[in-house]
Amino acid sequence: MGANQEKAIRIPDAYLPGYLAAREQHPELADAYIRYTTEGDPLADAVVADLSDLPPNEVHAVLSRALDDPAQLAGAPDSLKAFIGEANDIPDWYDSGRARVASRAFLRNSDIVLAALVGGSIVEGFATLISKSFRIRGRVTQSGVRRLKQNGMQLVEQYLPGGMDPGGDGWRLTLRVRLVHAQSRRLLTQSDEWNYEKYGTPLSASHIFLAGAAFSGRLMQHTASLGGDFTQEERDAYVHVWKYTGLLIGIPEPLLFDDEASAVRAFKVGLMCEPPADYDAIIMANSIVNSAPVIVGITDPTERRKTARVITQACRELIGDELADTFLFPKRRRKVLPWMRFKNRSRRVVRKTLPWLARKQDLARFEYLMNFASLDKMSYSYKLPTTLYDEDSQDW
C-alpha cells in the first residue's frame, strides 16, 4: 500500500492503539479494517433514507413487494431498484454444490452450531464497539430473547436447501437484516452518545465484516470445540455460504474472506483493531447469556438461573478466561465443555452402530429446528425501527 493510500485512512481515536498493534502483524488487513470503520453501506443507507417518510406499514408493503417479486418495482425509489438488482445478481464464484454440502453438514449438527453461535460467536462479537450501538438502542437489553431468535432464524434459513437462492427465506431475512442495520445506523447518528471522531461510523462496514467472520470461520472453531461433526471440506463449504451471505448483508467485496482460515484471520485482526471491551460490552454479553435459556423453553426463574450458569461457564471455556473475566463471568471449578464434547461426539458412534436410533435423533433435531425457525413470525416483517431507543419504536 503506497504512502498516499495510507494517508487517506482516517483512524477513529478509539481504534488507534489496537490498529497500530494489529498493523505490525497484518498491515494490509489492518489497513482495510480501519478504512471501513468510517463507512456504512451506501446502497442500503440510500434505501432507508428514501423510505424514511413512510409509515411502518407502508415501508413493509414496499419492501415486501420488492423482495417477493422484483417485477413489482415500478414506482419504487431508484435506490431500492439498485439494492434489489444487486441482490439478485449471484456472483460467479458462488457454488451451489458447495452450498448443498454445507446444508447437509449443518442439518446434521444444527443444535451444536446454534449452541456455538449463542455461547461463542455472538458473545465474542460484543467485545467490540458493536456493543455500544446495541446498548444505546437497547436492542438486546430490552428484547434479548427476540434478538437471539432472529440471529438463530437467519442462520437456520441460510443453510436450509435453497434458502440463499434469490427469493429464498434466508436471502430475504439477510436483506431484511441489512436494511435494519442501515436504519439503526441512521438513527444512531441522532444520539449524543455516539462520537463519530472517536468511534467512526456506527454499525460500520468493518463491524458487519467482523460479524460475518465471527459467524463463519470463528463459529466453526467453536463448533469443533463442542464436538461438532464437520469435515474440513464441510467447514470450508459452511464459510463459502457465509461469504455469499456477507456480500448480501453488505460486506464490501475487498473485505470478503475465502475460507475458514481467512475468516478466522479476519476475526483475529478485527478484534485486535477494536478498542478494549468496556461496560457496554459487559452489559450486552451478560444480556445474551441470561436470555439464552428462554430460547430453549426454560422460563422458570430457578431453572433459568441454573441453566444460565451452565451457559456462562460454557462461554468462558469457548472464549477464554481473559475475555470472560472482562465480561465479569463467574468461574466454576467444574468444566462443562469436555462433557458436552463427549456427548456430541458420541453421536458419531450411534450413527455407525445404531442407524435406526440416529435417524430418530435426526428427526427430533429437525423438528426442533423447524419449530425454532417459526417461533417469531415478526422476523418476516419488513417494518423498520422508527426511533433511536428501541422501547419507544413502533412495532417492527
C-alpha positions as a Markdown table, in Angstrom:
| # | Residue | x | y | z |
|---|---|---|---|---|
| 1 | Met | 0.0 | 0.0 | 0.0 |
| 2 | Gly | 1.5 | 3.3 | -1.1 |
| 3 | Ala | 2.0 | 6.4 | 1.1 |
| 4 | Asn | -0.9 | 8.3 | -0.5 |
| 5 | Gln | -3.2 | 5.4 | 0.3 |
| 6 | Glu | -2.0 | 5.3 | 3.9 |
| 7 | Lys | -2.7 | 9.0 | 4.4 |
| 8 | Ala | -6.2 | 8.5 | 3.1 |
| 9 | Ile | -7.1 | 6.3 | 6.0 |
| 10 | Arg | -8.9 | 8.2 | 8.8 |
| 11 | Ile | -8.4 | 6.4 | 12.1 |
| 12 | Pro | -11.1 | 7.0 | 14.7 |
| 13 | Asp | -9.5 | 7.8 | 18.0 |
| 14 | Ala | -10.6 | 4.8 | 19.9 |
| 15 | Tyr | -9.1 | 2.4 | 17.3 |
| 16 | Leu | -5.6 | 3.9 | 17.2 |
| 17 | Pro | -3.8 | 1.8 | 19.8 |
| 18 | Gly | -5.3 | -1.5 | 18.5 |
| 19 | Tyr | -4.8 | -0.6 | 14.9 |
| 20 | Leu | -1.1 | 0.1 | 15.4 |
| 21 | Ala | -0.6 | -3.2 | 17.2 |
| 22 | Ala | -2.5 | -5.1 | 14.5 |
| 23 | Arg | -0.6 | -3.4 | 11.7 |
| 24 | Glu | 2.7 | -4.8 | 13.0 |
| 25 | Gln | 1.4 | -8.3 | 12.2 |
| 26 | His | -1.1 | -7.9 | 9.5 |
| 27 | Pro | -0.6 | -4.5 | 7.8 |
| 28 | Glu | -2.9 | -4.9 | 4.8 |
| 29 | Leu | -5.8 | -6.4 | 6.6 |
| 30 | Ala | -5.5 | -3.9 | 9.5 |
| 31 | Asp | -5.5 | -1.0 | 7.0 |
| 32 | Ala | -8.5 | -2.4 | 5.3 |
| 33 | Tyr | -10.4 | -2.9 | 8.5 |
| 34 | Ile | -9.7 | 0.6 | 9.8 |
| 35 | Arg | -10.5 | 2.2 | 6.4 |
| 36 | Tyr | -14.1 | 0.7 | 6.6 |
| 37 | Thr | -14.7 | 1.8 | 10.2 |
| 38 | Thr | -15.8 | 5.2 | 8.8 |
| 39 | Glu | -18.0 | 3.8 | 6.1 |
| 40 | Gly | -21.5 | 2.4 | 6.2 |
| 41 | Asp | -23.5 | 0.7 | 3.4 |
| 42 | Pro | -24.2 | 3.2 | 0.6 |
| 43 | Leu | -26.9 | 1.0 | -1.1 |
| 44 | Ala | -28.9 | 0.2 | 2.0 |
| 45 | Asp | -28.3 | 3.6 | 3.6 |
| 46 | Ala | -29.8 | 5.2 | 0.5 |
| 47 | Val | -32.9 | 2.9 | 0.6 |
| 48 | Val | -33.8 | 3.7 | 4.2 |
| 49 | Ala | -33.2 | 7.4 | 3.6 |
| 50 | Asp | -35.7 | 7.3 | 0.7 |
| 51 | Leu | -38.2 | 5.4 | 2.7 |
| 52 | Ser | -37.8 | 7.5 | 5.9 |
| 53 | Asp | -41.0 | 9.5 | 5.4 |
| 54 | Leu | -43.3 | 6.5 | 5.0 |
| 55 | Pro | -45.2 | 4.9 | 8.0 |
| 56 | Pro | -44.0 | 1.4 | 9.0 |
| 57 | Asn | -46.9 | -0.5 | 7.4 |
| 58 | Glu | -46.2 | 1.2 | 4.1 |
| 59 | Val | -42.4 | 0.5 | 4.4 |
| 60 | His | -43.3 | -3.1 | 4.9 |
| 61 | Ala | -45.6 | -3.2 | 1.8 |
| 62 | Val | -43.0 | -1.5 | -0.4 |
| 63 | Leu | -40.2 | -3.8 | 0.7 |
| 64 | Ser | -42.4 | -6.9 | 0.7 |
| 65 | Arg | -43.4 | -6.4 | -2.9 |
| 66 | Ala | -39.8 | -5.6 | -4.0 |
| 67 | Leu | -38.3 | -8.7 | -2.2 |
| 68 | Asp | -41.0 | -11.1 | -3.1 |
| 69 | Asp | -41.3 | -10.1 | -6.8 |
| 70 | Pro | -38.7 | -7.8 | -8.4 |
| 71 | Ala | -41.2 | -7.3 | -11.2 |
| 72 | Gln | -43.2 | -5.1 | -8.9 |
| 73 | Leu | -40.5 | -2.4 | -8.6 |
| 74 | Ala | -42.4 | 0.0 | -10.8 |
| 75 | Gly | -42.6 | 3.3 | -9.0 |
| 76 | Ala | -40.1 | 2.3 | -6.3 |
| 77 | Pro | -37.2 | 4.6 | -5.5 |
| 78 | Asp | -34.2 | 4.2 | -7.7 |
| 79 | Ser | -32.1 | 3.3 | -4.6 |
| 80 | Leu | -34.4 | 0.3 | -3.9 |
| 81 | Lys | -34.2 | -0.8 | -7.6 |
| 82 | Ala | -30.4 | -0.7 | -7.3 |
| 83 | Phe | -30.5 | -2.6 | -4.0 |
| 84 | Ile | -32.7 | -5.4 | -5.3 |
| 85 | Gly | -30.8 | -5.5 | -8.6 |
| 86 | Glu | -27.5 | -6.2 | -6.8 |
| 87 | Ala | -29.1 | -8.7 | -4.5 |
| 88 | Asn | -30.4 | -10.7 | -7.5 |
| 89 | Asp | -27.0 | -10.8 | -9.1 |
| 90 | Ile | -25.5 | -14.1 | -8.0 |
| 91 | Pro | -21.6 | -13.8 | -8.2 |
| 92 | Asp | -19.8 | -16.2 | -10.5 |
| 93 | Trp | -17.8 | -17.6 | -7.6 |
| 94 | Tyr | -20.8 | -18.9 | -5.7 |
| 95 | Asp | -21.0 | -22.7 | -5.9 |
| 96 | Ser | -24.5 | -24.2 | -5.3 |
| 97 | Gly | -22.9 | -27.6 | -5.0 |
| 98 | Arg | -20.8 | -26.5 | -2.0 |
| 99 | Ala | -23.9 | -24.9 | -0.6 |
| 100 | Arg | -25.6 | -28.3 | -0.6 |
| 101 | Val | -22.6 | -29.8 | 1.2 |
| 102 | Ala | -22.9 | -27.1 | 3.8 |
| 103 | Ser | -26.6 | -27.7 | 4.2 |
| 104 | Arg | -26.2 | -31.4 | 4.9 |
| 105 | Ala | -23.4 | -30.7 | 7.4 |
| 106 | Phe | -25.5 | -28.0 | 9.1 |
| 107 | Leu | -28.6 | -30.2 | 9.4 |
| 108 | Arg | -26.5 | -33.0 | 10.9 |
| 109 | Asn | -25.1 | -30.5 | 13.5 |
| 110 | Ser | -27.7 | -27.8 | 13.8 |
| 111 | Asp | -28.1 | -27.9 | 17.6 |
| 112 | Ile | -24.3 | -27.8 | 18.1 |
| 113 | Val | -24.0 | -24.9 | 15.6 |
| 114 | Leu | -26.7 | -22.9 | 17.3 |
| 115 | Ala | -25.1 | -23.5 | 20.7 |
| 116 | Ala | -21.7 | -22.3 | 19.3 |
| 117 | Leu | -23.5 | -19.2 | 17.9 |
| 118 | Val | -25.1 | -18.2 | 21.2 |
| 119 | Gly | -22.4 | -19.4 | 23.5 |
| 120 | Gly | -19.4 | -18.3 | 21.5 |
| 121 | Ser | -19.6 | -16.1 | 18.4 |
| 122 | Ile | -22.4 | -13.6 | 19.5 |
| 123 | Val | -20.9 | -13.1 | 22.9 |
| 124 | Glu | -17.4 | -12.5 | 21.4 |
| 125 | Gly | -18.8 | -10.1 | 18.9 |
| 126 | Phe | -20.0 | -7.9 | 21.7 |
| 127 | Ala | -16.4 | -7.4 | 22.9 |
| 128 | Thr | -16.2 | -4.7 | 20.1 |
| 129 | Leu | -17.8 | -1.3 | 19.6 |
| 130 | Ile | -20.8 | -3.2 | 18.1 |
| 131 | Ser | -21.9 | -3.5 | 21.8 |
| 132 | Lys | -22.1 | 0.3 | 22.0 |
| 133 | Ser | -24.5 | 0.5 | 19.1 |
| 134 | Phe | -26.8 | -2.1 | 20.5 |
| 135 | Arg | -26.6 | -0.8 | 24.1 |
| 136 | Ile | -27.6 | 2.7 | 23.1 |
| 137 | Arg | -30.6 | 1.5 | 21.2 |
| 138 | Gly | -31.5 | -1.0 | 23.9 |
| 139 | Arg | -31.9 | -3.7 | 21.3 |
| 140 | Val | -30.7 | -6.7 | 23.4 |
| 141 | Thr | -31.3 | -5.5 | 26.9 |
| 142 | Gln | -35.0 | -4.9 | 26.1 |
| 143 | Ser | -35.5 | -7.6 | 23.6 |
| 144 | Gly | -32.8 | -10.2 | 24.2 |
| 145 | Val | -34.8 | -13.3 | 23.5 |
| 146 | Arg | -36.3 | -12.0 | 20.3 |
| 147 | Arg | -32.8 | -10.8 | 19.1 |
| 148 | Leu | -31.3 | -14.3 | 19.7 |
| 149 | Lys | -34.2 | -15.9 | 17.9 |
| 150 | Gln | -33.7 | -13.7 | 14.9 |
| 151 | Asn | -30.0 | -14.4 | 14.8 |
| 152 | Gly | -30.7 | -18.1 | 15.0 |
| 153 | Met | -33.5 | -18.0 | 12.5 |
| 154 | Gln | -31.4 | -16.2 | 9.9 |
| 155 | Leu | -28.7 | -18.9 | 10.4 |
| 156 | Val | -31.2 | -21.7 | 10.0 |
| 157 | Glu | -32.7 | -20.3 | 6.9 |
| 158 | Gln | -29.3 | -19.7 | 5.3 |
| 159 | Tyr | -28.5 | -23.4 | 5.5 |
| 160 | Leu | -31.8 | -24.9 | 4.6 |
| 161 | Pro | -31.7 | -26.1 | 0.9 |
| 162 | Gly | -32.4 | -23.3 | -1.4 |
| 163 | Gly | -32.5 | -20.8 | 1.4 |
| 164 | Met | -30.0 | -18.4 | -0.1 |
| 165 | Asp | -31.4 | -18.5 | -3.7 |
| 166 | Pro | -32.9 | -15.2 | -4.7 |
| 167 | Gly | -36.4 | -15.1 | -3.1 |
| 168 | Gly | -35.5 | -17.8 | -0.6 |
| 169 | Asp | -36.2 | -17.3 | 3.1 |
| 170 | Gly | -32.5 | -17.0 | 4.0 |
| 171 | Trp | -32.0 | -14.5 | 1.2 |
| 172 | Arg | -34.9 | -12.4 | 2.3 |
| 173 | Leu | -34.0 | -12.5 | 6.0 |
| 174 | Thr | -30.4 | -11.5 | 5.2 |
| 175 | Leu | -31.6 | -8.4 | 3.2 |
| 176 | Arg | -34.0 | -7.5 | 6.0 |
| 177 | Val | -31.2 | -7.6 | 8.5 |
| 178 | Arg | -29.1 | -5.4 | 6.2 |
| 179 | Leu | -31.9 | -2.8 | 6.0 |
| 180 | Val | -32.4 | -2.9 | 9.8 |
| 181 | His | -28.7 | -2.2 | 10.2 |
| 182 | Ala | -28.9 | 0.7 | 7.8 |
| 183 | Gln | -31.9 | 2.2 | 9.6 |
| 184 | Ser | -30.2 | 1.7 | 13.0 |
| 185 | Arg | -27.1 | 3.4 | 11.6 |
| 186 | Arg | -29.3 | 6.3 | 10.6 |
| 187 | Leu | -30.9 | 6.5 | 14.0 |
| 188 | Leu | -27.6 | 6.3 | 15.9 |
| 189 | Thr | -26.3 | 9.4 | 14.2 |
| 190 | Gln | -29.0 | 11.2 | 16.3 |
| 191 | Ser | -27.6 | 10.0 | 19.6 |
| 192 | Asp | -25.5 | 12.3 | 21.7 |
| 193 | Glu | -23.7 | 9.2 | 23.0 |
| 194 | Trp | -22.2 | 8.4 | 19.6 |
| 195 | Asn | -19.0 | 10.3 | 18.9 |
| 196 | Tyr | -18.0 | 9.9 | 15.2 |
| 197 | Glu | -14.5 | 11.2 | 15.6 |
| 198 | Lys | -13.9 | 8.7 | 18.4 |
| 199 | Tyr | -15.8 | 5.7 | 17.2 |
| 200 | Gly | -16.2 | 6.0 | 13.5 |
| 201 | Thr | -19.5 | 5.1 | 11.8 |
| 202 | Pro | -22.0 | 3.1 | 13.9 |
| 203 | Leu | -22.5 | -0.4 | 12.6 |
| 204 | Ser | -19.8 | 0.3 | 10.1 |
| 205 | Ala | -18.8 | -1.9 | 7.2 |
| 206 | Ser | -16.0 | -3.2 | 9.3 |
| 207 | His | -18.4 | -4.3 | 12.0 |
| 208 | Ile | -20.5 | -6.2 | 9.5 |
| 209 | Phe | -17.3 | -7.8 | 8.2 |
| 210 | Leu | -16.3 | -8.7 | 11.8 |
| 211 | Ala | -19.7 | -10.2 | 12.5 |
| 212 | Gly | -19.5 | -12.3 | 9.3 |
| 213 | Ala | -16.1 | -13.6 | 10.3 |
| 214 | Ala | -17.4 | -14.4 | 13.8 |
| 215 | Phe | -20.5 | -16.3 | 12.4 |
| 216 | Ser | -18.5 | -18.3 | 9.9 |
| 217 | Gly | -14.9 | -19.2 | 10.5 |
| 218 | Arg | -14.8 | -18.5 | 14.2 |
| 219 | Leu | -18.1 | -20.3 | 14.7 |
| 220 | Met | -16.7 | -23.4 | 13.0 |
| 221 | Gln | -13.9 | -23.3 | 15.6 |
| 222 | His | -16.5 | -23.1 | 18.4 |
| 223 | Thr | -18.5 | -25.9 | 16.8 |
| 224 | Ala | -15.4 | -28.1 | 16.8 |
| 225 | Ser | -14.8 | -27.3 | 20.5 |
| 226 | Leu | -18.3 | -28.6 | 21.2 |
| 227 | Gly | -17.7 | -31.8 | 19.3 |
| 228 | Gly | -19.4 | -30.9 | 16.0 |
| 229 | Asp | -19.1 | -33.4 | 13.2 |
| 230 | Phe | -17.7 | -31.4 | 10.2 |
| 231 | Thr | -15.0 | -32.4 | 7.8 |
| 232 | Gln | -12.6 | -29.7 | 6.7 |
| 233 | Glu | -14.4 | -29.7 | 3.3 |
| 234 | Glu | -17.7 | -29.1 | 5.1 |
| 235 | Arg | -16.2 | -26.4 | 7.3 |
| 236 | Asp | -15.0 | -24.5 | 4.2 |
| 237 | Ala | -18.3 | -25.1 | 2.5 |
| 238 | Tyr | -20.1 | -23.6 | 5.5 |
| 239 | Val | -17.8 | -20.5 | 5.3 |
| 240 | His | -18.4 | -20.4 | 1.5 |
| 241 | Val | -22.2 | -19.9 | 2.1 |
| 242 | Trp | -21.4 | -17.2 | 4.6 |
| 243 | Lys | -19.1 | -15.5 | 2.1 |
| 244 | Tyr | -22.2 | -15.1 | -0.1 |
| 245 | Thr | -24.3 | -14.1 | 2.9 |
| 246 | Gly | -21.7 | -11.5 | 3.7 |
| 247 | Leu | -22.0 | -10.0 | 0.2 |
| 248 | Leu | -25.8 | -9.8 | 0.6 |
| 249 | Ile | -25.6 | -8.3 | 4.1 |
| 250 | Gly | -23.3 | -5.5 | 3.0 |
| 251 | Ile | -19.7 | -6.6 | 3.5 |
| 252 | Pro | -17.6 | -4.7 | 0.8 |
| 253 | Glu | -16.0 | -7.1 | -1.7 |
| 254 | Pro | -12.4 | -6.1 | -0.8 |
| 255 | Leu | -13.1 | -7.5 | 2.7 |
| 256 | Leu | -14.7 | -10.8 | 1.9 |
| 257 | Phe | -13.0 | -13.9 | 3.2 |
| 258 | Asp | -12.5 | -17.0 | 1.1 |
| 259 | Asp | -12.3 | -20.0 | 3.5 |
| 260 | Glu | -12.2 | -20.8 | 7.2 |
| 261 | Ala | -8.6 | -19.8 | 7.6 |
| 262 | Ser | -9.1 | -16.4 | 6.1 |
| 263 | Ala | -12.3 | -15.8 | 8.1 |
| 264 | Val | -10.5 | -16.7 | 11.4 |
| 265 | Arg | -7.7 | -14.4 | 10.5 |
| 266 | Ala | -10.1 | -11.6 | 9.7 |
| 267 | Phe | -11.8 | -12.1 | 13.1 |
| 268 | Lys | -8.5 | -12.1 | 14.9 |
| 269 | Val | -7.3 | -8.9 | 13.2 |
| 270 | Gly | -10.6 | -7.1 | 13.6 |
| 271 | Leu | -10.6 | -7.9 | 17.3 |
| 272 | Met | -7.0 | -6.6 | 17.6 |
| 273 | Cys | -8.1 | -3.3 | 15.9 |
| 274 | Glu | -11.0 | -2.8 | 18.2 |
| 275 | Pro | -10.7 | -0.8 | 21.5 |
| 276 | Pro | -10.8 | -2.8 | 24.8 |
| 277 | Ala | -14.2 | -4.1 | 25.9 |
| 278 | Asp | -16.0 | -1.6 | 28.2 |
| 279 | Tyr | -19.2 | -1.5 | 30.3 |
| 280 | Asp | -21.3 | -1.7 | 27.1 |
| 281 | Ala | -19.6 | -5.0 | 26.2 |
| 282 | Ile | -20.3 | -6.3 | 29.8 |
| 283 | Ile | -23.9 | -5.3 | 29.6 |
| 284 | Met | -24.5 | -6.9 | 26.2 |
| 285 | Ala | -22.6 | -10.1 | 26.8 |
| 286 | Asn | -24.5 | -10.8 | 30.1 |
| 287 | Ser | -27.8 | -9.9 | 28.4 |
| 288 | Ile | -27.1 | -12.6 | 25.8 |
| 289 | Val | -26.2 | -15.3 | 28.3 |
| 290 | Asn | -29.2 | -14.6 | 30.5 |
| 291 | Ser | -31.6 | -14.6 | 27.6 |
| 292 | Ala | -30.3 | -17.9 | 26.2 |
| 293 | Pro | -32.2 | -20.3 | 28.5 |
| 294 | Val | -35.6 | -18.9 | 27.3 |
| 295 | Ile | -34.6 | -19.8 | 23.7 |
| 296 | Val | -34.7 | -23.5 | 24.7 |
| 297 | Gly | -38.0 | -23.1 | 26.5 |
| 298 | Ile | -36.8 | -22.6 | 30.1 |
| 299 | Thr | -38.9 | -19.9 | 31.8 |
| 300 | Asp | -39.0 | -21.0 | 35.4 |
| 301 | Pro | -36.8 | -18.4 | 37.2 |
| 302 | Thr | -34.9 | -21.0 | 39.3 |
| 303 | Glu | -34.2 | -23.3 | 36.3 |
| 304 | Arg | -33.4 | -20.3 | 34.1 |
| 305 | Arg | -30.7 | -19.1 | 36.6 |
| 306 | Lys | -29.3 | -22.6 | 36.8 |
| 307 | Thr | -29.1 | -23.0 | 33.0 |
| 308 | Ala | -27.6 | -19.5 | 32.6 |
| 309 | Arg | -24.8 | -20.5 | 35.0 |
| 310 | Val | -24.0 | -23.6 | 32.8 |
| 311 | Ile | -24.1 | -21.5 | 29.7 |
| 312 | Thr | -21.9 | -18.8 | 31.2 |
| 313 | Gln | -19.3 | -21.5 | 32.1 |
| 314 | Ala | -19.5 | -22.9 | 28.6 |
| 315 | Cys | -19.0 | -19.4 | 27.2 |
| 316 | Arg | -16.0 | -19.0 | 29.4 |
| 317 | Glu | -14.4 | -22.2 | 28.1 |
| 318 | Leu | -15.1 | -21.2 | 24.5 |
| 319 | Ile | -14.0 | -17.6 | 24.5 |
| 320 | Gly | -11.2 | -18.0 | 27.1 |
| 321 | Asp | -10.6 | -16.7 | 30.6 |
| 322 | Glu | -9.2 | -13.3 | 29.7 |
| 323 | Leu | -12.3 | -12.2 | 27.8 |
| 324 | Ala | -14.7 | -14.0 | 30.2 |
| 325 | Asp | -13.1 | -12.1 | 33.1 |
| 326 | Thr | -13.6 | -8.8 | 31.2 |
| 327 | Phe | -17.3 | -9.7 | 30.9 |
| 328 | Leu | -17.3 | -10.5 | 34.7 |
| 329 | Phe | -18.5 | -14.0 | 34.0 |
| 330 | Pro | -18.3 | -16.1 | 37.2 |
| 331 | Lys | -15.8 | -19.0 | 37.2 |
| 332 | Arg | -16.8 | -22.5 | 38.2 |
| 333 | Arg | -14.4 | -25.2 | 39.3 |
| 334 | Arg | -16.1 | -27.9 | 37.2 |
| 335 | Lys | -15.7 | -27.5 | 33.5 |
| 336 | Val | -18.6 | -28.3 | 31.2 |
| 337 | Leu | -17.1 | -28.3 | 27.8 |
| 338 | Pro | -15.4 | -31.8 | 28.0 |
| 339 | Trp | -18.8 | -33.4 | 28.8 |
| 340 | Met | -20.6 | -31.5 | 26.0 |
| 341 | Arg | -17.9 | -32.5 | 23.6 |
| 342 | Phe | -18.0 | -36.2 | 24.6 |
| 343 | Lys | -21.8 | -36.3 | 24.4 |
| 344 | Asn | -21.8 | -34.7 | 20.9 |
| 345 | Arg | -19.0 | -36.8 | 19.6 |
| 346 | Ser | -20.8 | -40.0 | 20.8 |
| 347 | Arg | -23.4 | -39.3 | 18.1 |
| 348 | Arg | -20.9 | -40.4 | 15.5 |
| 349 | Val | -20.7 | -43.8 | 17.2 |
| 350 | Val | -24.5 | -44.1 | 17.3 |
| 351 | Arg | -24.7 | -43.2 | 13.7 |
| 352 | Lys | -22.4 | -46.1 | 12.8 |
| 353 | Thr | -23.7 | -48.7 | 15.2 |
| 354 | Leu | -27.3 | -47.9 | 15.7 |
| 355 | Pro | -28.5 | -46.2 | 12.5 |
| 356 | Trp | -32.2 | -46.5 | 13.4 |
| 357 | Leu | -31.6 | -44.5 | 16.6 |
| 358 | Ala | -29.5 | -42.0 | 14.7 |
| 359 | Arg | -32.4 | -41.5 | 12.3 |
| 360 | Lys | -34.8 | -41.0 | 15.2 |
| 361 | Gln | -32.4 | -38.4 | 16.7 |
| 362 | Asp | -32.0 | -36.6 | 13.4 |
| 363 | Leu | -35.8 | -36.4 | 13.0 |
| 364 | Ala | -36.2 | -34.9 | 16.5 |
| 365 | Arg | -33.4 | -32.4 | 15.8 |
| 366 | Phe | -35.0 | -31.4 | 12.5 |
| 367 | Glu | -38.4 | -31.0 | 14.2 |
| 368 | Tyr | -36.9 | -28.7 | 16.8 |
| 369 | Leu | -35.1 | -26.8 | 14.1 |
| 370 | Met | -38.4 | -26.2 | 12.2 |
| 371 | Asn | -40.2 | -25.1 | 15.4 |
| 372 | Phe | -37.3 | -22.8 | 16.2 |
| 373 | Ala | -37.4 | -21.3 | 12.7 |
| 374 | Ser | -41.1 | -20.5 | 13.0 |
| 375 | Leu | -41.0 | -19.1 | 16.5 |
| 376 | Asp | -41.0 | -15.4 | 15.6 |
| 377 | Lys | -43.2 | -14.5 | 12.6 |
| 378 | Met | -42.4 | -10.9 | 13.1 |
| 379 | Ser | -38.9 | -11.7 | 11.7 |
| 380 | Tyr | -40.6 | -11.8 | 8.3 |
| 381 | Ser | -41.9 | -8.2 | 8.7 |
| 382 | Tyr | -40.1 | -5.6 | 6.6 |
| 383 | Lys | -41.0 | -2.8 | 9.0 |
| 384 | Leu | -38.0 | -0.8 | 10.3 |
| 385 | Pro | -37.3 | 0.7 | 13.7 |
| 386 | Thr | -38.7 | 4.2 | 13.9 |
| 387 | Thr | -36.9 | 5.7 | 16.9 |
| 388 | Leu | -33.4 | 5.7 | 18.3 |
| 389 | Tyr | -34.5 | 3.9 | 21.5 |
| 390 | Asp | -36.0 | 0.5 | 20.7 |
| 391 | Glu | -38.5 | 0.6 | 23.6 |
| 392 | Asp | -40.0 | 3.8 | 22.0 |
| 393 | Ser | -40.2 | 2.4 | 18.5 |
| 394 | Gln | -43.3 | 1.3 | 16.8 |
| 395 | Asp | -43.6 | -2.4 | 16.2 |
| 396 | Trp | -41.2 | -3.7 | 13.6 |
